[in-house]
Amino acid sequence: MTSTAAATVFASAFGSAPAGFSRGPGRANLIGEHTDYNSGFVLPFAIDRSVIAAFAPRSDRTIRLATDFEPGIVTASVDSLTGHRGWAAYPLGAAWALGEFGVDVDAMSGFDLAITSDVPVGAGLSSSAAVETATLMALTRLWGLDLDRMTLAKVGQRAENVVVGAPTGIMDQSASLLGERDSAVFLDCRSLEAQVVPLGLAEAGLVVLVIDTRVSHAHANGGYGQRRAECEAGAAALGLASLRDLTVDGLDAARSSLDPVVFRRVRHIVTENARVLETVATLRSSGATAIGGLLDASHASMRDDFEISTPELDLAVETARSAGAVGARMTGGGFGGSAIALLPSGRVDAVRNAVSSAFAAAGYREPSLFVVNAVEGASLLQG
């Protein structure tokens, strides 16, 4: 996505040209779902679907926001950054959360900001983190900030948890900020140590196909928070600080201490952490062609133990595999959204056609299917 559309929205809303542009990419999670808020391991990558922000400073304390996916201008103030609803809560929340990490927000002036996006909303590709990171990159320029990228990821997470009210972990913002081309970000969500892991997809003749079921979800609503509460209940019942401290070998002993539903939630987290570690090791030793079984096992765990899949996601995954995918799984928080399929580049059309036909036969809404590439993290752009 280019800055041209954002410049057009900015000029239409505010009657002037922007002073600069920033980009916040969405993310796809290769593996490691719901492990982030359990202090576990994740392996996401930034994708070539992004939010582009056009911005300019103001000399007063007013903030004006515009976007091409909702009409009108949202007006706020540096003195009142919380309490807003809808899409504006994300950029305003990001500005507010900077104050939680040492930025003297009260000393800052206002700004105008217009955003455009080709990250599907509610698709499990973290359109929210893309808005937050694009905003934070803009504020880095507008407010003269010098924060490292992991701190900015913490800022974005804080905004989403407190201002938006979504109990998410730090994975999305980390992927959006730390991504590198043709690589995934291996993140330890306890220590926040991050390593770049080359994917080597082009070399292996593979691509990642996103299958957006167009069943929308929202992290601020019930299911996600319920799963987090169940994980916390499991850790508390086992006397653990987090489920990160439980190993696969300890699952049998844990079963007798837990409600059957909570045990299944715990088992997903513990086995998913193990799958992330195995995926990283396999990528480094054998390459991406060898990780398909791990992706498949991850989906089965999310479907059966964590119960966050949907019939549409299950059909997308099963059909993609049958049509030639190396492996496939739902990605994101669940209860809708997208699946990803790892497949030979020559099978894209076959998988796309098979999934579209299967959805039509089942009476489901037509899915949106597109290839994503792993790209660099959020950045300032040339106009």
Steps between C-alpha positions, in 0.01 A plus 500: 500500500633847410469835672293652218163391640588626849606835355167525320301425815710751695450777243126433476454504877733780602543713186879484493788268418650269763850551637586130499388141475541185710421133451382236745476149356249238602627162607436135443588257774680198363451310826452572870141599574383640836844421641609865517290602801609174667865614491571244229648491150365635170622508140321772300613703200414845367304485175479715190155627596534827689348808657644818348474817707537851361574756768584862576575694820269762648592800713208448741396197708230379263517156338303433183464151357358378170484175309363368174293227666279732707363842406569817691778633721559391860615793712678451830764670712839414644330571833228235442639188332285235667128428499465490122329212318533341161807513280625829651568325832802329343704805392389706799574209732848469351564868569372464857704188570825677412452686828517166682853451366664827592380737226377836632181499294375813681784694340411391146297682238215364294505354152292406201509135390322314220524126448428257222533124524497182294514277810158334525320592822398209722697250291754397763779696328525767770365806329493653849874466559560636150310819594687526829846454350435734208387761755801440723740541209325827411526622860867404508549765231240753619601494865873436453500169687788255532348177630627157399266272311424262784396794716273616218351150491426528873340839437271352234402210725426738787276707274308195391463358852401822680345737248346255253425240766635196316700262725761419236864405543799668341536279192317717248685823567834315519448341159392831347807681634775235492427318174763446232471391137437125445536443874289435806544647848564236766390674817531383859206684655644466850847643445398694185811367333441499125689315229456527126450157342540481120207329331661438162162470330606622156801270501275207591242593236234558766252777573261581784140530386259682732143372494287774654170331584342844540352385828597805700619491857593759762749446782318742727204263504438190712670189362857624504474633853335179618788291368748727673309465828493121462877494448552716808272270700700199388830658598361602840361152568842353425682758712686641199583859413398420143441197278847557356626315809318177411659252260345234280639238738304658785160491330392158627559602860321832444186333367381386844522853640294671233145525376482308167435815295781692668730202449437507126582871492820434693595211273470720194732764643760250617507300177488817288811633673671172419388526136642852468840382627492203266401718206793735559739206526356340187521823297865531594589137432270387218319804361137596456399192303535296822267699728164402348416238761559752779259747341241224466543393864466861613165533325372175652595626845323832449194322365472227764676622815470878483172495305558826313456377144182524293346273233622745236858490629495121524372470143767743375777302668375158392440608141837669468676187619302280260588733212873482560599717796804386699315601816225734612355651816275777620696809599419775748273509801234273354117506496524600135769670298753325282687181439844479342616228264863429420512367146713467187473816291367296211198387704359845582230496234402141578465571873318828438250333269450201730434717806263732314307203365482333841366818661239539229390138540467547877297818458765717665586855406762520224847513661776740407827327409834671446871425527699687765873555519712555809625861501688754709334647806338841542678798352487862395449540126612741234212703358 
